[in-house]
Amino acid sequence: MPRHRITISQLEAVTDMLNRMTGNPATPYSKNDAGAWSSNRGNFHISRAYGGFALHQMATDGGGIRDVLYTGHIPARQLFDLIHAYRAGLEAVEAATKRIQALEQDKLALMRDILAPFAA
């Protein structure tokens, strides 16, 4: 089955999804009331250079970025697939964190039940 061409719109859509999942700002920069621009730390966005694409994240207040996947600029299809793998990893961590928190609550409840007769 042939794989369809990935467009910049599709890359931006999965990047928007990452920003929503992580609670990060939707845009890399914002303009304040005085009209000055400032960077939005944490924002994921697509960089285009050298005929390829990269997933960048705003890392500093001064506009510094990090290459999230450490790939440099790569073909759109490859980046699209890697972003989905990254998303799946974030979801797995979130699910594991929730499970650990539930187990901790169960452990605390069990400890309270064990110690209750001695508290009276």
Sequence and secondary structure as in RCSB ss.txt:
>XXXX:A:sequence
MPRHRITISQLEAVTDMLNRMTGNPATPYSKNDAGAWSSNRGNFHISRAYGGFALHQMATDGGGIRDVLYTGHIP
ARQLFDLIHAYRAGLEAVEAATKRIQALEQDKLALMRDILAPFAA
>XXXX:A:secstr
       HHHHHHHHHHHHHHHT  SSSEEE TTS EEE TT EEEEEETTEEEEEEE STTS EEETTS  SB 
HHHHHHHHHHHHHHHHHHHHHHHHHHHHHHHHHHHHHHHHHHHH 
